[in-house]
Amino acid sequence: MDRLFSQFQPEHYDIQWDLRQAKSNRLIRGTATIRGQHLAAEPIRLHAKDLQIEEATVNGQAVKTSTDNDILTLDNTDDSPVQITIKFSLALTDAMHGIYPCYYEHQGQKRELYATQFESHHAREAFPCVDEPEAKATFAISILSNEPVVLSNMPVISQRESSEGTLTTFEQTPRMSTYLAAFVAGDLQRATTAAKSGVEVNVYATPAQSAGSLNWALQHAAQTIDFFDEYFGVPYPLPKSDHVALPDFSSGAMENWGLVTYRETALLADPATASVSTRQYIATVIAHELSHQWFGNLVTMKWWNNLWLNESFATLMEYLATDALHPDWRQWDEFANNEGVAALRRDSIDGVQPVQTDVSSPAEISALFDGAIVYAKGGRLLRMMQLWIGDEAFRAGLKQYFTRFKYSNTTGDDLWECLSQASGKDVGALMNTWISQPGYPVVYASLDNSELTLRQEQFFTGPHQPSDRLWPIPLDANDQRLPEILKEREQHLSPAPDGLLLLNHQNASHFITCYDDALQARILQAITDGILTPAQRAQYLNEQILLARGGLIASCTLVEALAAFQNESDQTVWEIISLAISDLKKFVDQDEAAEKLLRRLSGKLARPQFKRLGWSKHPGEPESDSKLRAAIIDCMLYSEDTAAISTARQLYQDTPLAELSADLRPSIIGAAVRYSDQPADIVSQLLEAYQATQSADLRSDIAAGVTTTRDAEQLARLIGLLTNTDIIRSQDTVHWFVDLLRNRYGREAAWRWMRSQWSWIEQTFASDKSHDYFPRYTAMLLMTRQQLAEYREFFTPLRRDQSLVRAIDMGILDLEGKLDLIDRDKAAVIAALAK
């Protein structure tokens, strides 16, 4: 990628966008005045993509312009300082980046509003600029429009109305990167409050949403700002914090400084009716985005290879803040189950990217945003480091980092230096290996008489090249006689611990352990005796799943391990039990007799808790039981328990969709769809409700349920809707597709659809971060050798697209490894299920 900052360094942008023709002509006009330092004896170059340049001047003199490969060249070689003024226009499209429209319906009328999405490299689609993180400048933004509400990063300083429209002018921003500039314009309702510091906090949504759905987010946003102000010791740096729910939004949320934008499902919830999972999700997303106001916005990475400085930290901080605000939610257990599970699975495939990855092209930048690596693994590594140096040193180092580098750019070494000074430990020596190397180790722990041997090697699932990588591993053992860090390939300790041995006993270090039979027997006895904490029980079971996936233990032992969890009552452990059952499904796919055996196991494990919990919330029950009930009922329905199916169908028949328990609604809808004797009618009812409701949560639940149908005609009908954006918004297409692919009755048809509609997929998602989801999730869900051959044949030519290369290569290895495992272990797994 051509880096422009070394040649021209902007200091200030004055930008005016004219939205008055956005709806009528799908046209936006703009004027950008840029002051900066021109450092090269050659023409000035800026980023500009799909902009029509109408006029340009440098220091008041008209100049010729040319555009090639997203670079706008101004035929001027004046030395710095220079002032550039450019008039331009752009066509409004439905691609959810740059400036784009969002659609919704209110009181029977179709409406639209206008929003921006500039990360990672889409600011150039909205105005000429140096679209690189290091090119920080101040921004003075104004919007000419006829929209009733206009928002940007900073508060409004004036609104001047005329017959031509309203010119809204905003205060100047602090120095920031182009990808953080933003605006939203349209008809919006607002809920408002203030943080303890006096920072104004606002939540906005379209008038189609209920006013009550804004309040949970409002309360949580203010509390989260209060928490970060105190935790970081550096105050929130802007006078306001706006949070806007957009009807159309590709990602979950975006941390634009002072104007955070969200999917409606990530911000809006009525606390009286929303599920526990929904409220927890919204709380963590808000905390993630608000942590970015410091990590990423106040202090920003110099280049995208250090994206983890933004996203890994935001992932860690979302759990840290939410745990402080809601200690009863046990967020660190959720961190292990969500981020830990995702990171350990993805990071075990050969060819995975390291957390810190060099990039040179826009397509490679888009592919950087791997949620399992840059977010989940990176967050897990930072948690490992936080526990290693202690929270007090961690906070002191962060305060030094923010104070020293505010309004500027950094690399990882700058952060390590601050944390090392605060802790007295060489943080870089530990962390650089973990950040720069792909993958993670498995530690083999074995007893030989009185000696304990620990040996590390890289852990893989699927085909892989030989690896001699080593890691400095914080062992975090429950026995203090073990070394703090395992640096060597192998280490011997004598005398060996004679009791229970647990490595990584807080599940914060990024490795797994393969215990020998003697050590494993002690762990299983500790589970039976109730000695292990819920988090440790969940960790043990998840590591058994991974070891089976990697071929280090037989998959049938997973069936045997589940027997120890028959009386399990903890919700976080049940998340992993459900994961284990799901992981075993690949061995019984397309084998009805074998699947009946797995269904039987599912019911056997779930039945004790089903009897305790039932279908209805009990007075005073903990929220964890509400979440557990949903998991238990899913297992009972999978077991095809006739009473559970009958109750679910009756609830669907007797209760309006909006009044069903939000925790159970997807399961109830799914059961009603799968077991209906009139599938066409029920699918029609649900699609009608899907289109009629403005509740994003209800739409999501309907989609999750209706896509489980087993009826071939209805599956074909649903697959045919995937390209119909009047019914399924393009932001939701991937979710529908993955749900249909997960349904073994619809998998083959969904796979055919993806190949036949690839041109439409490329047209719709080619510049989107979700583009590589198609090869990634397809590989995860295909199940046959024939499908592997088709996958390789179809995707190999598409490796020409840099945004897809890694997903395709890893997809082939992931699918090969899964099929090899099925061939090796299927018979033994079925035999174990039959016992």
Secondary structure in CASP SS format (residue, H / E / C, confidence):
PFRMAT SS
TARGET T0000
AUTHOR 0000-0000-0000
METHOD secondary structure of the structure
MODEL  1
M C 1.00
D C 1.00
R C 1.00
L C 1.00
F C 1.00
S C 1.00
Q C 1.00
F E 1.00
Q E 1.00
P E 1.00
E E 1.00
H E 1.00
Y E 1.00
D E 1.00
I E 1.00
Q E 1.00
W E 1.00
D E 1.00
L C 1.00
R C 1.00
Q C 1.00
A H 1.00
K H 1.00
S H 1.00
N H 1.00
R C 1.00
L E 1.00
I E 1.00
R E 1.00
G E 1.00
T E 1.00
A E 1.00
T E 1.00
I E 1.00
R E 1.00
G E 1.00
Q E 1.00
H E 1.00
L C 1.00
A C 1.00
A C 1.00
E C 1.00
P C 1.00
I E 1.00
R E 1.00
L E 1.00
H E 1.00
A C 1.00
K C 1.00
D C 1.00
L E 1.00
Q E 1.00
I E 1.00
E E 1.00
E E 1.00
A E 1.00
T E 1.00
V E 1.00
N C 1.00
G C 1.00
Q E 1.00
A E 1.00
V C 1.00
K C 1.00
T E 1.00
S E 1.00
T E 1.00
D E 1.00
N C 1.00
D C 1.00
I E 1.00
L E 1.00
T E 1.00
L E 1.00
D C 1.00
N C 1.00
T C 1.00
D C 1.00
D C 1.00
S C 1.00
P C 1.00
V E 1.00
Q E 1.00
I E 1.00
T E 1.00
I E 1.00
K E 1.00
F E 1.00
S E 1.00
L E 1.00
A E 1.00
L C 1.00
T C 1.00
D C 1.00
A C 1.00
M C 1.00
H C 1.00
G E 1.00
I E 1.00
Y E 1.00
P E 1.00
C E 1.00
Y E 1.00
Y E 1.00
E E 1.00
H E 1.00
Q C 1.00
G C 1.00
Q E 1.00
K E 1.00
R E 1.00
E E 1.00
L E 1.00
Y E 1.00
A E 1.00
T E 1.00
Q E 1.00
F C 1.00
E C 1.00
S C 1.00
H C 1.00
H C 1.00
A H 1.00
R H 1.00
E H 1.00
A C 1.00
F C 1.00
P C 1.00
C E 1.00
V C 1.00
D C 1.00
E C 1.00
P C 1.00
E C 1.00
A C 1.00
K C 1.00
A E 1.00
T E 1.00
F E 1.00
A E 1.00
I E 1.00
S E 1.00
I E 1.00
L E 1.00
S E 1.00
N C 1.00
E C 1.00
P C 1.00
V E 1.00
V E 1.00
L E 1.00
S E 1.00
N C 1.00
M C 1.00
P C 1.00
V E 1.00
I E 1.00
S E 1.00
Q E 1.00
R E 1.00
E E 1.00
S E 1.00
S C 1.00
E C 1.00
G E 1.00
T E 1.00
L E 1.00
T E 1.00
T E 1.00
F E 1.00
E C 1.00
Q C 1.00
T C 1.00
P C 1.00
R C 1.00
M E 1.00
S C 1.00
T H 1.00
Y H 1.00
L H 1.00
A C 1.00
A C 1.00
F E 1.00
V E 1.00
A E 1.00
G E 1.00
D C 1.00
L C 1.00
Q E 1.00
R E 1.00
A E 1.00
T E 1.00
T E 1.00
A E 1.00
A C 1.00
K C 1.00
S C 1.00
G C 1.00
V C 1.00
E E 1.00
V E 1.00
N E 1.00
V E 1.00
Y E 1.00
A E 1.00
T C 1.00
P C 1.00
A C 1.00
Q C 1.00
S C 1.00
A H 1.00
G H 1.00
S H 1.00
L H 1.00
N H 1.00
W H 1.00
A H 1.00
L H 1.00
Q H 1.00
H H 1.00
A H 1.00
A H 1.00
Q H 1.00
T H 1.00
I H 1.00
D H 1.00
F H 1.00
F H 1.00
D H 1.00
E H 1.00
Y H 1.00
F H 1.00
G C 1.00
V C 1.00
P C 1.00
Y C 1.00
P C 1.00
L C 1.00
P C 1.00
K E 1.00
S E 1.00
D E 1.00
H E 1.00
V E 1.00
A E 1.00
L E 1.00
P C 1.00
D C 1.00
F C 1.00
S C 1.00
S C 1.00
G C 1.00
A E 1.00
M E 1.00
E C 1.00
N C 1.00
W C 1.00
G C 1.00
L E 1.00
V E 1.00
T E 1.00
Y E 1.00
R E 1.00
E H 1.00
T H 1.00
A H 1.00
L C 1.00
L C 1.00
A C 1.00
D C 1.00
P C 1.00
A C 1.00
T C 1.00
A C 1.00
S C 1.00
V H 1.00
S H 1.00
T H 1.00
R H 1.00
Q H 1.00
Y H 1.00
I H 1.00
A H 1.00
T H 1.00
V H 1.00
I H 1.00
A H 1.00
H H 1.00
E H 1.00
L H 1.00
S H 1.00
H H 1.00
Q C 1.00
W C 1.00
F E 1.00
G C 1.00
N C 1.00
L C 1.00
V E 1.00
T E 1.00
M E 1.00
K C 1.00
W C 1.00
W H 1.00
N H 1.00
N H 1.00
L C 1.00
W H 1.00
L H 1.00
N H 1.00
E H 1.00
S H 1.00
F H 1.00
A H 1.00
T H 1.00
L H 1.00
M H 1.00
E H 1.00
Y H 1.00
L H 1.00
A H 1.00
T H 1.00
D H 1.00
A H 1.00
L H 1.00
H C 1.00
P H 1.00
D H 1.00
W H 1.00
R C 1.00
Q H 1.00
W H 1.00
D H 1.00
E H 1.00
F H 1.00
A H 1.00
N H 1.00
N H 1.00
E H 1.00
G H 1.00
V H 1.00
A H 1.00
A H 1.00
L H 1.00
R H 1.00
R H 1.00
D C 1.00
S C 1.00
I C 1.00
D C 1.00
G C 1.00
V C 1.00
Q C 1.00
P C 1.00
V C 1.00
Q C 1.00
T C 1.00
D C 1.00
V C 1.00
S C 1.00
S C 1.00
P H 1.00
A H 1.00
E H 1.00
I H 1.00
S H 1.00
A H 1.00
L H 1.00
F C 1.00
D C 1.00
G H 1.00
A H 1.00
I H 1.00
V H 1.00
Y H 1.00
A H 1.00
K H 1.00
G H 1.00
G H 1.00
R H 1.00
L H 1.00
L H 1.00
R H 1.00
M H 1.00
M H 1.00
Q H 1.00
L H 1.00
W H 1.00
I H 1.00
G C 1.00
D H 1.00
E H 1.00
A H 1.00
F H 1.00
R H 1.00
A H 1.00
G H 1.00
L H 1.00
K H 1.00
Q H 1.00
Y H 1.00
F H 1.00
T H 1.00
R H 1.00
F H 1.00
K C 1.00
Y C 1.00
S E 1.00
N E 1.00
T E 1.00
T C 1.00
G H 1.00
D H 1.00
D H 1.00
L H 1.00
W H 1.00
E H 1.00
C H 1.00
L H 1.00
S H 1.00
Q H 1.00
A H 1.00
S H 1.00
G C 1.00
K C 1.00
D C 1.00
V H 1.00
G H 1.00
A H 1.00
L H 1.00
M H 1.00
N H 1.00
T H 1.00
W H 1.00
I H 1.00
S H 1.00
Q C 1.00
P C 1.00
G C 1.00
Y C 1.00
P E 1.00
V E 1.00
V E 1.00
Y E 1.00
A E 1.00
S E 1.00
L E 1.00
D E 1.00
N C 1.00
S C 1.00
E E 1.00
L E 1.00
T E 1.00
L E 1.00
R E 1.00
Q E 1.00
E E 1.00
Q E 1.00
F C 1.00
F C 1.00
T C 1.00
G C 1.00
P C 1.00
H C 1.00
Q C 1.00
P C 1.00
S C 1.00
D C 1.00
R C 1.00
L C 1.00
W C 1.00
P C 1.00
I E 1.00
P E 1.00
L C 1.00
D C 1.00
A C 1.00
N C 1.00
D C 1.00
Q C 1.00
R C 1.00
L C 1.00
P C 1.00
E C 1.00
I E 1.00
L E 1.00
K C 1.00
E C 1.00
R C 1.00
E E 1.00
Q E 1.00
H E 1.00
L E 1.00
S C 1.00
P C 1.00
A C 1.00
P C 1.00
D C 1.00
G C 1.00
L C 1.00
L C 1.00
L C 1.00
L C 1.00
N C 1.00
H C 1.00
Q C 1.00
N C 1.00
A C 1.00
S C 1.00
H C 1.00
F C 1.00
I E 1.00
T E 1.00
C E 1.00
Y E 1.00
D C 1.00
D H 1.00
A H 1.00
L H 1.00
Q H 1.00
A H 1.00
R H 1.00
I H 1.00
L H 1.00
Q H 1.00
A H 1.00
I H 1.00
T H 1.00
D C 1.00
G C 1.00
I C 1.00
L C 1.00
T C 1.00
P H 1.00
A H 1.00
Q H 1.00
R H 1.00
A H 1.00
Q H 1.00
Y H 1.00
L H 1.00
N H 1.00
E H 1.00
Q H 1.00
I H 1.00
L H 1.00
L H 1.00
A H 1.00
R H 1.00
G C 1.00
G C 1.00
L C 1.00
I C 1.00
A C 1.00
S C 1.00
C H 1.00
T H 1.00
L H 1.00
V H 1.00
E H 1.00
A H 1.00
L H 1.00
A H 1.00
A H 1.00
F H 1.00
Q C 1.00
N C 1.00
E C 1.00
S C 1.00
D C 1.00
Q H 1.00
T H 1.00
V H 1.00
W H 1.00
E H 1.00
I H 1.00
I H 1.00
S H 1.00
L H 1.00
A H 1.00
I H 1.00
S H 1.00
D H 1.00
L H 1.00
K H 1.00
K H 1.00
F H 1.00
V C 1.00
D C 1.00
Q C 1.00
D C 1.00
E H 1.00
A H 1.00
A H 1.00
E H 1.00
K H 1.00
L H 1.00
L H 1.00
R H 1.00
R H 1.00
L H 1.00
S H 1.00
G H 1.00
K H 1.00
L H 1.00
A H 1.00
R H 1.00
P H 1.00
Q H 1.00
F H 1.00
K H 1.00
R H 1.00
L H 1.00
G C 1.00
W C 1.00
S C 1.00
K C 1.00
H C 1.00
P C 1.00
G C 1.00
E C 1.00
P C 1.00
E H 1.00
S H 1.00
D H 1.00
S H 1.00
K H 1.00
L H 1.00
R H 1.00
A H 1.00
A H 1.00
I H 1.00
I H 1.00
D H 1.00
C H 1.00
M H 1.00
L H 1.00
Y H 1.00
S C 1.00
E C 1.00
D C 1.00
T H 1.00
A H 1.00
A H 1.00
I H 1.00
S H 1.00
T H 1.00
A H 1.00
R H 1.00
Q H 1.00
L H 1.00
Y H 1.00
Q H 1.00
D H 1.00
T C 1.00
P C 1.00
L H 1.00
A H 1.00
E H 1.00
L C 1.00
S C 1.00
A C 1.00
D C 1.00
L C 1.00
R H 1.00
P H 1.00
S H 1.00
I H 1.00
I H 1.00
G H 1.00
A H 1.00
A H 1.00
V H 1.00
R H 1.00
Y C 1.00
S C 1.00
D C 1.00
Q C 1.00
P H 1.00
A H 1.00
D H 1.00
I H 1.00
V H 1.00
S H 1.00
Q H 1.00
L H 1.00
L H 1.00
E H 1.00
A H 1.00
Y H 1.00
Q H 1.00
A H 1.00
T C 1.00
Q C 1.00
S C 1.00
A H 1.00
D H 1.00
L H 1.00
R H 1.00
S H 1.00
D H 1.00
I H 1.00
A H 1.00
A H 1.00
G H 1.00
V H 1.00
T C 1.00
T C 1.00
T C 1.00
R C 1.00
D C 1.00
A H 1.00
E H 1.00
Q H 1.00
L H 1.00
A H 1.00
R H 1.00
L H 1.00
I H 1.00
G H 1.00
L C 1.00
L C 1.00
T C 1.00
N C 1.00
T C 1.00
D C 1.00
I C 1.00
I C 1.00
R C 1.00
S H 1.00
Q H 1.00
D H 1.00
T H 1.00
V H 1.00
H H 1.00
W H 1.00
F H 1.00
V H 1.00
D H 1.00
L H 1.00
L H 1.00
R H 1.00
N C 1.00
R C 1.00
Y C 1.00
G C 1.00
R H 1.00
E H 1.00
A H 1.00
A H 1.00
W H 1.00
R H 1.00
W H 1.00
M H 1.00
R H 1.00
S H 1.00
Q C 1.00
W H 1.00
S H 1.00
W H 1.00
I H 1.00
E H 1.00
Q H 1.00
T H 1.00
F H 1.00
A C 1.00
S C 1.00
D C 1.00
K C 1.00
S C 1.00
H C 1.00
D C 1.00
Y H 1.00
F H 1.00
P H 1.00
R H 1.00
Y H 1.00
T H 1.00
A H 1.00
M H 1.00
L H 1.00
L C 1.00
M C 1.00
T C 1.00
R H 1.00
Q H 1.00
Q H 1.00
L H 1.00
A H 1.00
E H 1.00
Y H 1.00
R H 1.00
E H 1.00
F H 1.00
F H 1.00
T H 1.00
P H 1.00
L H 1.00
R H 1.00
R H 1.00
D C 1.00
Q C 1.00
S C 1.00
L C 1.00
V H 1.00
R H 1.00
A H 1.00
I H 1.00
D H 1.00
M H 1.00
G H 1.00
I H 1.00
L H 1.00
D H 1.00
L H 1.00
E H 1.00
G H 1.00
K H 1.00
L H 1.00
D H 1.00
L H 1.00
I H 1.00
D H 1.00
R H 1.00
D H 1.00
K H 1.00
A H 1.00
A H 1.00
V H 1.00
I H 1.00
A H 1.00
A H 1.00
L H 1.00
A H 1.00
K C 1.00
END
